[in-house]
């Protein structure tokens, strides 16, 4: 994401702003619509917590060199803070009108997170095969290097045998790259942004299929997603002649 900053207009004029405290942002002019969308997510059972938001090309957390600008929770206690309680969500949305929101995975749902082009190909295949695809979100723009597609599924749960599950950070081990190239499986201990959300560079996170769709078993999507990711990885790798780097899980 950082490599693309200089391509956007107005970057130079924002340099001075980066060195100062973040200006107070105006209220969302369409706050009621945003609130309805977030409450619909919570009504579908996906627990939410406030997250950072973009201030120009910076992150609202004001951390110098924030590695995930506008993509991370505000509180370190986000896992216990995450909730579907309507009253609490209304307070957060109205008191923090610029905030993005994350949903904690591994409680009710997981998220299969793939490169945008791979996600499009997989979604087309799944719908053509009559597979019940659940909610799907898109993060980033067409030319955005980190554009992703997020497939929301039922959670893998917490089996009695702890060896039968793994926390999300283990999904990115290099030895698993050949099996699931480009795929991030957000489960227990992870989170993703939920729409509507804003990212630096005027990018957004939006629904392709909304939260009204029932959460499917992740295994019903996995083959199509891994196949699409493998093809995408080959297409990206062949001109470069080197191994595809395995992405971090957040």
N, C-alpha and C positions, 0 to 999 in steps of 0.2 A: 504494500500500500504506500509505504514511504517513498518508493522510487517514482511514483506517479505524481507526487505533490507539485513539483515544479511545472507540470503540464497545465495546471489549472490557472485560469485568469485571476489576477488579483493577489497572487501569492506574495509578491514583493511588498505590496502595501500592507499585508497582514503581519509582516515580520515584527514590527514594533509591538503589535498586539500580543504576539507570542511571549514577549518578554515582560508583559504586565499581567496583573491579575485578570481573570476572566470577567468581562463585563456582564452585568446582570441581563439575562435574556428576557425578551417580552413574552407574555403569556401566549400560548398556542391559540391562534384565532379560531381554530376548529376543535377546541378542547372537548366539546360534547361528543363529537364523532369519535375522537380518539378514546375517550372514556368508554363509549359503547363497545368499541372493538376489543379493548382490554378486558372489560367485564365479560364479554362473550368467551374469551379465552379461559377466564377463571370459571365460568359456568360450565365449560367443557371438562373441568377437573384439573386443569394445568396450573400448578402453583406458581405464583409470580412474586418478584421482589424488584425494587428499584435498581436501576443501573445508571452508569454514566451516560453523558450525551456529548455531541460535538459542539465545540465553541470555535468557529472558524475551522481551521485544520488541526486544532488541538483537542485534547480531552478535557472535560469539565473537572476531572480529578486534579488537574494542575500538576500532575507528576511529570517532570521533565523526561522526555523520551518514553512516555507511556507505551508499552508494547502492544496494547490492544485498545486503542482510543475509542471511547464510546461503546465498547463491547463488554465491559466487565461490571459486576455488581458494585453498588456503593458501599455495602457493609461486608465485613469479613464473615459475619454471621448469616450470610445469605441463605444457607441451607435450612436453618431453623426459622429464619424470618419469612421464607417463602410461604405464601398462603393463597387460598381461594376465597377468603372472607370478603364479601362484597363491601362492607362498611370500611374495612381497612384499606382496600384497594381504592375506594372513592377518596379517602383522605390522602393517600399517596398521590393520586393523579391530580387532585385539585391543589395540593400544597407544593407539588413538584411538577409544574406544567411542562417542563422541558425534558424531564427524565425519560430515558428508555427503560424497558423492563426486560428482565431475564426470566426464564422459567427453569426451575431446577429439575433435571432429568433423574430417572431412576426411582422416582417415587410412584408416579402414575404412568409416566410415559418415558420412552427413549426417543432419540433423534438420530437418524442416519443422515449424515452430512457429506455431500459429494460436490465435486466441481460442477458449475452451472451447466456446461454442455453435456457432461455425462448424465446429470439429473434430467435434463430435457429428453435425452434419448431413452433413458430408463422409464420415465413417466409415459412417454408415447407407447412404448412396448407394453407396459403394465396395463394401461387403459385398453389397448387393442386386444389384450388377452383376457379382458374382463375381470382383472384382479381388483379387489376392493382396496383402493388407495386411500389413505387417510389424509389429514391436513398436510399441505405442502407449502413451504415458504421459500422465497427467493431473497438472497442477500447480495447487494452490490449491483452495479450496472453492467451493461453489455460488454464494455471494454475494460471493466474492472478486473485486475489481475487476480483478485481474491474472491470473485463472484462465486457464490455457492448456492446449492439447492438443499433444503432441509426437509426430510421426510419424517413426520411425526408418527410414532408407532406406540403400541402398548409396551409397557416395560418388560424386560426380561425377569424382573423381580429379584428377590433375594432368596435363592434356594437354601435348603437346610444345609447342604454341603457347600461350604464357602469356596471350594475349588471349582464350583460350577459357574462362577461369575467372576468378572474382573472389573476394577474401577476404570473409568474412562482413560486415565492417563496411560494405562498399559496398552491401549489400542494402537499407540503410535510407535511401538518398538520396531526397529528396522527389519528384524527377521520376519515380520508379518507382512512386509511390503508386497511381496510377490502374490500373496493370497488375496489381499484387499487393497490394491493400489489406489490411493486417493481417497479412501473411505475413512470417515471418522465416526465411530459409534459412541454417541454421548449417552452414558447410562449413569449408574450411581456415582456421585461425586462430581458431576459436571453440570453444565447449563448452556443454553443458547438464548440469543435475543429473540423476542417475539414481536411480530408486527402489531402496530406500526412502530417502526424504529428508524432513527436517522443515524447516518454514519458520516465521517468527514468526507469532504469532496462532493457534497450534495447527493450521496448515495443513500439508499433506503433499504429497509427490510419489509417486504410486503407479502401478503398471502397470494398464492397461486390457487390453492384450494383451502377454504376456510376451516376453522375449528369445529364447525357443525358436522364434519365428516367423522365417522367412527374410527377410533384408533385400530389399525390392523396389527396382526401378529408380524413382528419384524422379519421373520423367516420367509414370509410370503413375498417380500420385496427384495430380499438379500441377493438372490441370484441375478436378477435384472440389474441391480445397482452395481454389483461387483463386476459383471460383464461389461457394463457401460464404462466403469472406471478403468478397467484394463485397456479397453480400446482407446479411451481418452489419453491414458498414460503413454501408450505406444505412439499415438499421433504427436504428442508433445515431445517425446523423447527422441524419436527417430531423426529429426533434423539436427539435433544437438549431439547425438552420439555419446550420451552418458546416462547414468542411472537417474531415475526420477527420485527427487528428494521426498521423504515421507513427511507429511504435514503434522504439526503439533495438534493435540486434540482440542485446544481452545484457541 
